[in-house]
C-alpha cells in the first residue's frame, strides 16, 4: 500500500496501466431529450430503440489494503433504527452515506448494524492518495507536456478518486466538504495547480473523520485556498501607500465556512430583534480578522528550480503545492485585531494570532448549527427540520465525551437520525433532496463497476450544461459553490412554503436535456477518452476507455420485471412507484428478449432500464 500521507517522488508513468487499443471516431451525440417527467410506454420504447453500440468492461479493482473492522467507540443511544430490516432500507442508507448500493454492498450492510458499518468506514483509509496518483501517472515530470501549467491532471485525479476508491464513505464526505469549504480548480492560475488540488482533495479526505477545528486550520493554510481567497501574498497595512490587508478570506471564512451572516439558534433558525435578523459579524470584524491572515505565501523555501525543456525559464519545485503556506513575520500586521468579541493584542506572534482567530470561529455558537444544516443538506434532505438540525448541532457541540467538532459524531448523528432512517419521511412530500448531477454519474459508475481499461481515467471536466452534467467536482464557479444552501426555487410550491432546495439552482431546460443526453451515451458506450494509453491530453485516438460492467443485469435481461426491480433497488432504493415500474416493464417488453437474442439486443434492454430509472422523477428526488 502506498503511504497515504507522504508524497511519492517517482515521475514514472504507472507501470500497471495496461495499454488500451485506441479507437478513431469521436463520441456520437445522443438524441435530444428535454423532459424529466415520467416516461410513457411509447416514449420509453423510443428510448429503447435509440440505444445501440457496445458496452461492458471489468467491474471493480483490487483494494490496496485489506478492510479493517472498526470499533464502535461513539455514542449510539437515542437512535431508533439500529439496522436495516430489508434491502430497500439498506440501499437507502448506503445512498446517503456513500455513492452506491450494489447488491454486494447491501448484503454486507444487512449483516451488521448501522453503527458497525460506520465504525468500519471510520477505520478505513484504503487506496492511493490524489497526490500519489498524479505522481504514479507521471504528472510530476517537468517536460514538454507542461503538466505544471495544466488543470486536466487534477480532473483525471478526482474522477479516479471518486469512481474507483474503496473507502467510499470517506470520499463521499470529502466531496460534501468540498462544497462547503469551496476552493475551485476552475480559477486556479498558478504553477503545479493540479498537484495543489490533489493535495487539497487529500486534505479534505484525511480530515473527513477528524475534528472540524483541525480541518479549519488545514483549509486556512492550504495553498489552494491561499490562492483562491487571496491569503497567499496578503501583506500588512502600509500607511505610506494606503495598502490595507486583503479582507477576502476574513469575510468568507466567517460567512461561508464557520458562522454565517446571522446569529443562529441551536436548531439553525435565525435569531431576530425587532423583527429583523441579527447579524453575526460587522465590517469592523472583517477588518480586524483580516490582519490575522497577513504574512502567508507559498512555501518554496526548498529553493529548487527546474529547467523547462525548450524554454528559457525555470519553475519552482512542485513540493510547495502539498505543504502549508509559509509565514513571513515581516509581512504580518502587528496591529491589535478585534473581531467577534476577541482581541488579539498588538505584536502577537503570527501563529498565536491565527490560533486565537480560529479558536474564536470554532467556538462560536453558530458553528454547530451552521455546519450541521449544510451537511444534512448534502447527505440527506434539502430542507431539514429545525429539530433535526438541533440534534446534529448538539453532537457537534459535544460528541458525548466532551469533545467539540468531532466529525465522526456529526456523520453518525446525520445518518442515524430518525428523520433519515424512519419510514415516515419516505411518505413525505417535503423530505429529500434532488440528486446532484455529478452524484448521479458517480452512482452509475460505482453501481455498475465502471473501470478505466488503461488505468488513466481521462475524464475531463463535465461542466457543460448543454452536453454534459453542468457540474464537475472541485470546479465550482465561485466560492458560493454550485448552488446556495438557502436557495428556494421561485414560482414553485416550495417557494410558497419557503422550503430550501439548493440543487434546484442547477435545473433549467438546458441542464435537463444535457443530463439525459450525456447519461444515455455514457450508459450505452462509456466515456470516450483521448488516447487512453498515454498520460498527457493527446486529442487523438479516442477510445471508450471508461466503461461499465453489466454482467449482473444481463443475467436478468429475459425477465423485464426482475430487471426493473433490480435497477430500482440499486439506483433508487426501491423508491420507484409500482405505476412507474409498470411503465418501464411495458416499454422493455415492447422489444422482446429471449435467451437466443444477440448480446447487443440484451444490452439494449439493460441500457434502457437504467436510463428510464435515472430519468425518473422518483429517482431524481432522493429520500
ABEGO torsion letter per residue (X at the ends): XBBAABBBABABBBAABBBBBBBABBBBBBBBBABABBBBAAAAAAAAAABBEBBEEBBEBBBABBBBBBBBABBABGBABABBABAAAAAAAAAAABABBBAAAAAAAAABBAAAAAAAAAABBBEBBAAAAAAAAGAABBBAAGAAABAAAAAAAAAAAAAABABAAAAAAAAAAAAABBBBAAABBBBGAAAAAAAAAAAAAAAAABBAAAAAAAAAABAAAAAAAGABGBBBBBAAAGBBBBAAAAAAAAAAAAAEABBBBAAGBBBBBGGBBBBABBAAAAAAAAAAABGBBBBAAAGBBBBBBGBABBBBBAAAAABBBBBBAAABBABBBBBGGBBBBBGBBAAAAAAAAAAAAAABAAAAAAAAAAAAAAAABABBBAAAAAAAAAAAABAGAGBBGBAAAAAAAAAABAAAABAAAAABAABEBBBBAAAAAAAAAAAAGBBBAAGAGBBBBAABAAABAGBBBGABABAAEABBAABBBBGBAAAAAGBBBAAAAABBAAAAAAAAAAAAAAAAAEBBBBGAABABBBBBGBBBABBBBAAAAAAAAABAAAAAAAAAAAAAGGABBAAAAAAAAAAAAABBBBAABBAAAAAAAAAAAAAAAAABAAAABBX
